[in-house]
Amino acid sequence: MFKKFFRISPQSFELVCQLLGANEQLAKRTYRGGRQEIPLEKKVMIVLRYLASQETILGISDRFNITVSTFTKYREKVVNAINDLLPRFVQWPEELDSVAIKFNEMGTYEFQNIIGAIDGSHIPIEQPLECPNSYYNRKKFHSVILQAVCKDDLSFVNICVVTDEKLKKFESSINNLAKNVGTVNKRIDEIEKGMEFVNSSFEVSKTERENLKSTVSEIQINNGEIVTHLDDIRRNLNHLTERHLDLQTRSMRENLVFSGIPHKDEETIEETENIIKNFMYTELKMETTVGFHRAHRFGKETEFRDKKMGG
């Protein structure tokens, strides 16, 4: 599973971490507080997953629980560290420069930085007993495909020939593919039968939905009538409330009613009395101090009742 995910074996991964650990860019810093540094193994895993898959940067960052900026920073450092190791493990033949020069001098055209010429050829053979169709080419004869790479002096440096074993594996793969296609076709038939059942169920659900829609329409009509009745009840209640307030106000003798004075949250009786006195002194310009038996709010929030003491 590890190799499938990172395209490298666990043993090779440990070796890569050992080699990259000596690089200055990935050297462990001295901890001076704050967030802990990401371990070297996790840095390498992040970059290997990025190089081994087509997963997005955002997806990889979320998978390894890091930010996109952190991913970008360590991607550059790990890739640079790997590039620093390339001369140690990837070495080109020393004669490539001279081969490139000779290719460049050939003919009237310039072939710059060419180190070899590659081409393929059909080598005619008699029709084989096994897998004859695999040897039959587009030129309508049986052959073995030869691929070769040569230098400027026409000497071969690499040759690749398709062997019987490879062809057998190829034909076996074709047969397996044919079996898989048959399995897929069978599965498609099952899906089509399932779709027929779904379509039948859908028609039943469609009829039930229409019935439900009709029921909902009736409920909406009844609901509209209920709303109308509630509006009538609400208007009657407001009318009764106003009449009650009017009768209550008229029945009060020797009372003073003030309207329009703002109401404070959690206002006490003493605070209400002080507000009335201040209002009479500042707004009504009354210099005589008036005593109150009781001062409190009633009815709507902007109305007050104060019972005057004495004459």
C-alpha positions as a LaTeX table, in Angstrom:
\begin{tabular}{lrrr}
\hline
Residue & $x$ (\AA) & $y$ (\AA) & $z$ (\AA) \\
\hline
Met1 & 0.00 & 0.00 & 0.00 \\
Phe2 & 2.88 & 2.36 & 0.80 \\
Lys3 & 4.49 & 1.81 & $-2.60$ \\
Lys4 & 1.15 & 2.25 & $-4.38$ \\
Phe5 & 0.59 & 5.55 & $-2.62$ \\
Phe6 & 4.12 & 7.04 & $-2.88$ \\
Arg7 & 5.52 & 5.04 & $-5.88$ \\
Ile8 & 8.51 & 4.00 & $-3.76$ \\
Ser9 & 9.21 & 1.10 & $-1.39$ \\
Pro10 & 9.52 & 1.71 & 2.38 \\
Gln11 & 13.21 & 0.67 & 2.25 \\
Ser12 & 13.94 & 3.15 & $-0.53$ \\
Phe13 & 12.00 & 5.82 & 1.35 \\
Glu14 & 14.20 & 5.38 & 4.43 \\
Leu15 & 17.32 & 5.65 & 2.25 \\
Val16 & 16.02 & 8.84 & 0.60 \\
Cys17 & 15.29 & 10.37 & 4.02 \\
Gln18 & 18.83 & 9.53 & 5.20 \\
Leu19 & 20.35 & 11.15 & 2.13 \\
Leu20 & 18.14 & 14.25 & 2.25 \\
Gly21 & 18.64 & 14.67 & 6.00 \\
Ala22 & 22.24 & 15.76 & 5.35 \\
Asn23 & 21.11 & 18.61 & 3.11 \\
Glu24 & 21.35 & 22.08 & 4.68 \\
Gln25 & 17.92 & 23.12 & 3.37 \\
Leu26 & 16.28 & 20.27 & 5.30 \\
Ala27 & 18.50 & 20.28 & 8.38 \\
Lys28 & 16.56 & 20.31 & 11.64 \\
Arg29 & 16.47 & 23.73 & 13.28 \\
Thr30 & 17.05 & 24.43 & 16.94 \\
Tyr31 & 13.70 & 24.65 & 18.71 \\
Arg32 & 13.17 & 28.12 & 20.17 \\
Gly33 & 9.52 & 27.92 & 21.10 \\
Gly34 & 6.37 & 28.24 & 19.08 \\
Arg35 & 5.04 & 25.64 & 16.65 \\
Gln36 & 7.10 & 22.45 & 16.29 \\
Glu37 & 8.86 & 21.92 & 12.96 \\
Ile38 & 7.43 & 19.28 & 10.61 \\
Pro39 & 9.49 & 16.04 & 10.74 \\
Leu40 & 11.74 & 15.30 & 7.77 \\
Glu41 & 9.84 & 12.10 & 6.94 \\
Lys42 & 6.58 & 14.02 & 6.61 \\
Lys43 & 8.21 & 16.65 & 4.38 \\
Val44 & 9.48 & 13.93 & 2.04 \\
Met45 & 6.11 & 12.13 & 2.04 \\
Ile46 & 4.29 & 15.31 & 1.08 \\
Val47 & 6.56 & 15.92 & $-1.92$ \\
Leu48 & 6.61 & 12.27 & $-3.00$ \\
Arg49 & 2.81 & 12.19 & $-2.99$ \\
Tyr50 & 2.80 & 15.37 & $-5.09$ \\
Leu51 & 5.26 & 13.88 & $-7.62$ \\
Ala52 & 3.59 & 10.46 & $-7.70$ \\
Ser53 & $-0.01$ & 11.53 & $-8.27$ \\
Gln54 & $-2.24$ & 14.12 & $-9.93$ \\
Glu55 & $-3.74$ & 15.16 & $-6.61$ \\
Thr56 & $-4.14$ & 18.92 & $-6.19$ \\
Ile57 & $-2.04$ & 21.01 & $-3.84$ \\
Leu58 & $-5.15$ & 21.81 & $-1.81$ \\
Gly59 & $-6.01$ & 18.10 & $-1.54$ \\
Ile60 & $-2.48$ & 17.13 & $-0.44$ \\
Ser61 & $-2.37$ & 19.97 & 2.10 \\
Asp62 & $-5.67$ & 18.82 & 3.57 \\
Arg63 & $-4.56$ & 15.16 & 3.58 \\
Phe64 & $-1.38$ & 15.94 & 5.57 \\
Asn65 & $-3.03$ & 18.63 & 7.74 \\
Ile66 & $-0.79$ & 21.50 & 6.64 \\
Thr67 & $-1.37$ & 24.88 & 5.02 \\
Val68 & $-0.86$ & 25.50 & 1.30 \\
Ser69 & 1.98 & 27.93 & 2.05 \\
Thr70 & 3.77 & 25.27 & 4.14 \\
Phe71 & 3.38 & 22.75 & 1.31 \\
Thr72 & 4.82 & 25.21 & $-1.23$ \\
Lys73 & 7.81 & 25.99 & 0.99 \\
Tyr74 & 8.81 & 22.37 & 1.59 \\
Arg75 & 8.08 & 21.30 & $-1.98$ \\
Glu76 & 10.78 & 23.69 & $-3.18$ \\
Lys77 & 13.26 & 22.65 & $-0.49$ \\
Val78 & 12.82 & 18.90 & $-0.98$ \\
Val79 & 12.97 & 19.11 & $-4.79$ \\
Asn80 & 16.12 & 21.25 & $-4.61$ \\
Ala81 & 17.68 & 18.76 & $-2.21$ \\
Ile82 & 16.87 & 15.88 & $-4.59$ \\
Asn83 & 18.39 & 17.80 & $-7.50$ \\
Asp84 & 21.57 & 18.26 & $-5.45$ \\
Leu85 & 21.83 & 14.45 & $-5.25$ \\
Leu86 & 21.39 & 13.87 & $-8.99$ \\
Pro87 & 25.11 & 13.98 & $-9.95$ \\
Arg88 & 25.73 & 11.26 & $-7.38$ \\
Phe89 & 23.22 & 8.81 & $-8.87$ \\
Val90 & 22.65 & 9.93 & $-12.48$ \\
Gln91 & 25.83 & 9.92 & $-14.56$ \\
Trp92 & 25.85 & 10.33 & $-18.32$ \\
Pro93 & 28.54 & 8.70 & $-20.52$ \\
Glu94 & 31.59 & 10.90 & $-20.94$ \\
Glu95 & 31.54 & 10.62 & $-24.74$ \\
Leu96 & 28.16 & 12.33 & $-25.16$ \\
Asp97 & 29.73 & 15.70 & $-25.87$ \\
Ser98 & 31.80 & 14.33 & $-28.77$ \\
Val99 & 28.78 & 12.42 & $-30.13$ \\
Ala100 & 26.68 & 15.59 & $-30.06$ \\
Ile101 & 29.43 & 17.50 & $-31.90$ \\
Lys102 & 29.62 & 14.86 & $-34.65$ \\
Phe103 & 25.84 & 14.81 & $-35.07$ \\
Asn104 & 25.94 & 18.60 & $-35.38$ \\
Glu105 & 28.52 & 18.35 & $-38.20$ \\
Met106 & 26.49 & 15.87 & $-40.27$ \\
Gly107 & 25.03 & 17.04 & $-43.61$ \\
Thr108 & 23.83 & 20.53 & $-44.35$ \\
Tyr109 & 21.46 & 20.67 & $-41.36$ \\
Glu110 & 22.48 & 21.25 & $-37.80$ \\
Phe111 & 21.56 & 18.58 & $-35.22$ \\
Gln112 & 22.36 & 20.36 & $-31.98$ \\
Asn113 & 22.57 & 18.45 & $-28.68$ \\
Ile114 & 21.74 & 15.10 & $-30.34$ \\
Ile115 & 23.28 & 12.06 & $-28.64$ \\
Gly116 & 21.58 & 9.28 & $-30.62$ \\
Ala117 & 19.15 & 8.38 & $-33.40$ \\
Ile118 & 16.21 & 6.04 & $-32.71$ \\
Asp119 & 13.99 & 4.17 & $-35.15$ \\
Gly120 & 12.05 & 0.93 & $-35.56$ \\
Ser121 & 11.92 & $-1.76$ & $-38.22$ \\
His122 & 9.85 & $-4.86$ & $-39.10$ \\
Ile123 & 12.04 & $-7.98$ & $-39.44$ \\
Pro124 & 10.11 & $-10.44$ & $-41.68$ \\
Ile125 & 9.45 & $-13.93$ & $-40.24$ \\
Glu126 & 7.35 & $-16.94$ & $-41.15$ \\
Gln127 & 3.90 & $-17.18$ & $-39.67$ \\
Pro128 & 4.35 & $-18.53$ & $-36.12$ \\
Leu129 & 2.21 & $-21.32$ & $-34.73$ \\
Glu130 & 1.36 & $-19.41$ & $-31.54$ \\
Cys131 & $-0.26$ & $-15.98$ & $-31.55$ \\
Pro132 & 0.08 & $-15.45$ & $-35.33$ \\
Asn133 & $-2.17$ & $-12.39$ & $-35.29$ \\
Ser134 & 0.15 & $-10.68$ & $-32.83$ \\
Tyr135 & 2.96 & $-10.80$ & $-35.42$ \\
Tyr136 & 0.87 & $-9.54$ & $-38.33$ \\
Asn137 & 1.75 & $-5.87$ & $-39.01$ \\
Arg138 & 0.06 & $-3.00$ & $-40.85$ \\
Lys139 & 2.12 & $-3.80$ & $-43.97$ \\
Lys140 & 0.30 & $-7.13$ & $-44.16$ \\
Phe141 & 3.10 & $-9.59$ & $-43.39$ \\
His142 & 4.38 & $-11.32$ & $-40.25$ \\
Ser143 & 7.35 & $-9.70$ & $-38.56$ \\
Val144 & 9.21 & $-9.00$ & $-35.32$ \\
Ile145 & 9.46 & $-5.34$ & $-34.34$ \\
Leu146 & 13.00 & $-4.11$ & $-33.76$ \\
Gln147 & 13.76 & $-0.76$ & $-32.11$ \\
Ala148 & 17.35 & 0.49 & $-32.09$ \\
Val149 & 19.37 & 3.53 & $-31.03$ \\
Cys150 & 22.65 & 4.31 & $-32.80$ \\
Lys151 & 25.41 & 6.91 & $-32.62$ \\
Asp152 & 26.78 & 9.09 & $-35.39$ \\
Asp153 & 29.01 & 6.27 & $-36.66$ \\
Leu154 & 25.93 & 3.96 & $-37.02$ \\
Ser155 & 27.03 & 1.73 & $-34.14$ \\
Phe156 & 24.14 & 0.47 & $-32.00$ \\
Val157 & 24.01 & 1.50 & $-28.37$ \\
Asn158 & 20.57 & 0.02 & $-27.54$ \\
Ile159 & 18.31 & $-2.61$ & $-29.12$ \\
Cys160 & 14.81 & $-3.67$ & $-28.08$ \\
Val161 & 12.97 & $-6.63$ & $-29.60$ \\
Val162 & 9.46 & $-7.83$ & $-28.69$ \\
Thr163 & 9.89 & $-11.45$ & $-27.54$ \\
Asp164 & 7.43 & $-14.33$ & $-27.56$ \\
Glu165 & 7.04 & $-14.02$ & $-23.82$ \\
Lys166 & 6.01 & $-10.38$ & $-24.11$ \\
Leu167 & 3.54 & $-11.19$ & $-26.85$ \\
Lys168 & 2.03 & $-13.99$ & $-24.78$ \\
Lys169 & 1.61 & $-11.59$ & $-21.90$ \\
Phe170 & 0.07 & $-9.07$ & $-24.27$ \\
Glu171 & $-2.37$ & $-11.63$ & $-25.67$ \\
Ser172 & $-3.21$ & $-12.77$ & $-22.14$ \\
Ser173 & $-3.93$ & $-9.15$ & $-21.26$ \\
Ile174 & $-6.20$ & $-8.87$ & $-24.29$ \\
Asn175 & $-8.07$ & $-12.00$ & $-23.24$ \\
Asn176 & $-8.48$ & $-10.69$ & $-19.72$ \\
Leu177 & $-9.70$ & $-7.42$ & $-21.14$ \\
Ala178 & $-12.26$ & $-9.27$ & $-23.25$ \\
Lys179 & $-13.48$ & $-11.11$ & $-20.14$ \\
Asn180 & $-13.73$ & $-7.82$ & $-18.30$ \\
Val181 & $-15.73$ & $-6.36$ & $-21.18$ \\
Gly182 & $-18.13$ & $-9.31$ & $-20.94$ \\
Thr183 & $-18.48$ & $-8.72$ & $-17.20$ \\
Val184 & $-19.11$ & $-5.03$ & $-17.84$ \\
Asn185 & $-21.79$ & $-5.84$ & $-20.43$ \\
Lys186 & $-23.48$ & $-8.16$ & $-17.96$ \\
Arg187 & $-23.35$ & $-5.46$ & $-15.35$ \\
Ile188 & $-24.84$ & $-2.97$ & $-17.82$ \\
Asp189 & $-27.75$ & $-5.36$ & $-18.43$ \\
Glu190 & $-28.34$ & $-5.54$ & $-14.69$ \\
Ile191 & $-28.23$ & $-1.77$ & $-14.44$ \\
Glu192 & $-30.74$ & $-1.43$ & $-17.29$ \\
Lys193 & $-33.13$ & $-3.79$ & $-15.47$ \\
Gly194 & $-32.63$ & $-1.75$ & $-12.35$ \\
Met195 & $-33.39$ & 1.43 & $-14.29$ \\
Glu196 & $-36.64$ & $-0.10$ & $-15.52$ \\
Phe197 & $-37.62$ & $-0.78$ & $-11.92$ \\
Val198 & $-36.62$ & 2.77 & $-10.96$ \\
Asn199 & $-38.70$ & 4.22 & $-13.80$ \\
Ser200 & $-41.71$ & 2.16 & $-12.70$ \\
Ser201 & $-41.25$ & 3.32 & $-9.11$ \\
Phe202 & $-40.89$ & 6.87 & $-10.36$ \\
Glu203 & $-44.27$ & 6.73 & $-12.12$ \\
Val204 & $-45.89$ & 5.50 & $-8.89$ \\
Ser205 & $-44.13$ & 8.24 & $-6.93$ \\
Lys206 & $-45.26$ & 10.79 & $-9.53$ \\
Thr207 & $-48.92$ & 9.81 & $-9.01$ \\
Glu208 & $-48.51$ & 9.97 & $-5.25$ \\
Arg209 & $-46.83$ & 13.35 & $-5.59$ \\
Glu210 & $-49.77$ & 14.72 & $-7.59$ \\
Asn211 & $-52.19$ & 13.48 & $-4.93$ \\
Leu212 & $-50.06$ & 15.04 & $-2.23$ \\
Lys213 & $-49.91$ & 18.28 & $-4.19$ \\
Ser214 & $-53.72$ & 18.37 & $-4.37$ \\
Thr215 & $-53.94$ & 17.76 & $-0.61$ \\
Val216 & $-51.46$ & 20.55 & 0.07 \\
Ser217 & $-53.52$ & 22.93 & $-2.08$ \\
Glu218 & $-56.62$ & 22.16 & $-0.01$ \\
Ile219 & $-54.65$ & 22.72 & 3.19 \\
Gln220 & $-53.39$ & 26.06 & 1.87 \\
Ile221 & $-56.97$ & 27.15 & 1.12 \\
Asn222 & $-58.09$ & 26.16 & 4.62 \\
Asn223 & $-55.05$ & 27.86 & 6.07 \\
Gly224 & $-55.95$ & 31.09 & 4.25 \\
Glu225 & $-59.40$ & 31.03 & 5.82 \\
Ile226 & $-57.86$ & 30.43 & 9.25 \\
Val227 & $-55.49$ & 33.38 & 8.76 \\
Thr228 & $-58.46$ & 35.59 & 7.85 \\
His229 & $-60.29$ & 34.55 & 11.03 \\
Leu230 & $-57.17$ & 35.18 & 13.10 \\
Asp231 & $-56.84$ & 38.68 & 11.62 \\
Asp232 & $-60.46$ & 39.41 & 12.61 \\
Ile233 & $-59.83$ & 38.14 & 16.14 \\
Arg234 & $-56.62$ & 40.21 & 16.38 \\
Arg235 & $-58.44$ & 43.39 & 15.32 \\
Asn236 & $-61.24$ & 42.75 & 17.83 \\
Leu237 & $-58.68$ & 42.15 & 20.56 \\
Asn238 & $-56.87$ & 45.39 & 19.78 \\
His239 & $-60.19$ & 47.26 & 19.83 \\
Leu240 & $-61.10$ & 45.75 & 23.21 \\
Thr241 & $-57.67$ & 46.61 & 24.58 \\
Glu242 & $-58.03$ & 50.25 & 23.53 \\
Arg243 & $-61.51$ & 50.44 & 25.06 \\
His244 & $-60.26$ & 48.87 & 28.27 \\
Leu245 & $-57.39$ & 51.34 & 28.48 \\
Asp246 & $-59.74$ & 54.25 & 27.80 \\
Leu247 & $-62.16$ & 53.12 & 30.51 \\
Gln248 & $-59.31$ & 52.53 & 32.93 \\
Thr249 & $-57.93$ & 56.00 & 32.31 \\
Arg250 & $-61.32$ & 57.69 & 32.69 \\
Ser251 & $-61.96$ & 55.89 & 36.00 \\
Met252 & $-58.82$ & 57.35 & 37.57 \\
Arg253 & $-59.44$ & 60.41 & 39.74 \\
Glu254 & $-56.79$ & 62.84 & 40.81 \\
Asn255 & $-54.31$ & 61.08 & 38.58 \\
Leu256 & $-51.74$ & 62.57 & 36.23 \\
Val257 & $-50.96$ & 60.67 & 33.06 \\
Phe258 & $-47.78$ & 61.40 & 31.10 \\
Ser259 & $-47.16$ & 60.02 & 27.65 \\
Gly260 & $-44.09$ & 59.86 & 25.45 \\
Ile261 & $-41.47$ & 59.52 & 28.21 \\
Pro262 & $-38.84$ & 56.87 & 27.26 \\
His263 & $-38.75$ & 53.70 & 29.32 \\
Lys264 & $-35.56$ & 52.35 & 30.92 \\
Asp265 & $-34.76$ & 48.66 & 31.21 \\
Glu266 & $-35.60$ & 47.26 & 34.67 \\
Glu267 & $-36.79$ & 50.64 & 35.88 \\
Thr268 & $-37.77$ & 50.78 & 39.61 \\
Ile269 & $-40.68$ & 52.75 & 41.11 \\
Glu270 & $-38.24$ & 55.24 & 42.68 \\
Glu271 & $-36.56$ & 55.82 & 39.33 \\
Thr272 & $-39.96$ & 56.34 & 37.69 \\
Glu273 & $-40.87$ & 58.97 & 40.30 \\
Asn274 & $-37.56$ & 60.81 & 39.82 \\
Ile275 & $-38.06$ & 60.78 & 36.05 \\
Ile276 & $-41.54$ & 62.39 & 36.47 \\
Lys277 & $-40.25$ & 65.03 & 38.88 \\
Asn278 & $-37.38$ & 65.90 & 36.56 \\
Phe279 & $-39.78$ & 66.09 & 33.61 \\
Met280 & $-42.13$ & 68.48 & 35.54 \\
Tyr281 & $-39.22$ & 70.67 & 36.59 \\
Thr282 & $-37.31$ & 70.82 & 33.28 \\
Glu283 & $-40.07$ & 70.50 & 30.68 \\
Leu284 & $-43.15$ & 71.94 & 32.47 \\
Lys285 & $-41.10$ & 74.60 & 34.35 \\
Met286 & $-42.86$ & 73.80 & 37.66 \\
Glu287 & $-40.90$ & 75.21 & 40.59 \\
Thr288 & $-43.22$ & 73.75 & 43.24 \\
Thr289 & $-42.23$ & 70.29 & 44.36 \\
Val290 & $-45.06$ & 67.83 & 43.99 \\
Gly291 & $-45.36$ & 64.78 & 46.23 \\
Phe292 & $-46.51$ & 61.43 & 44.82 \\
His293 & $-48.28$ & 58.63 & 46.61 \\
Arg294 & $-47.16$ & 56.27 & 43.91 \\
Ala295 & $-45.66$ & 56.55 & 40.45 \\
His296 & $-45.59$ & 53.68 & 38.03 \\
Arg297 & $-45.95$ & 52.81 & 34.37 \\
Phe298 & $-49.06$ & 51.21 & 32.91 \\
Gly299 & $-50.73$ & 50.40 & 29.63 \\
Lys300 & $-48.45$ & 51.12 & 26.67 \\
Glu301 & $-44.75$ & 51.60 & 27.31 \\
Thr302 & $-44.94$ & 55.39 & 26.80 \\
Glu303 & $-47.69$ & 56.07 & 29.39 \\
Phe304 & $-47.32$ & 56.80 & 33.12 \\
Arg305 & $-49.77$ & 57.21 & 35.96 \\
Asp306 & $-48.99$ & 59.29 & 39.04 \\
Lys307 & $-51.39$ & 59.75 & 41.88 \\
Lys308 & $-51.05$ & 63.21 & 43.42 \\
Met309 & $-50.98$ & 63.60 & 47.17 \\
Gly310 & $-53.24$ & 66.17 & 48.86 \\
Gly311 & $-54.32$ & 69.35 & 47.17 \\
\hline
\end{tabular}
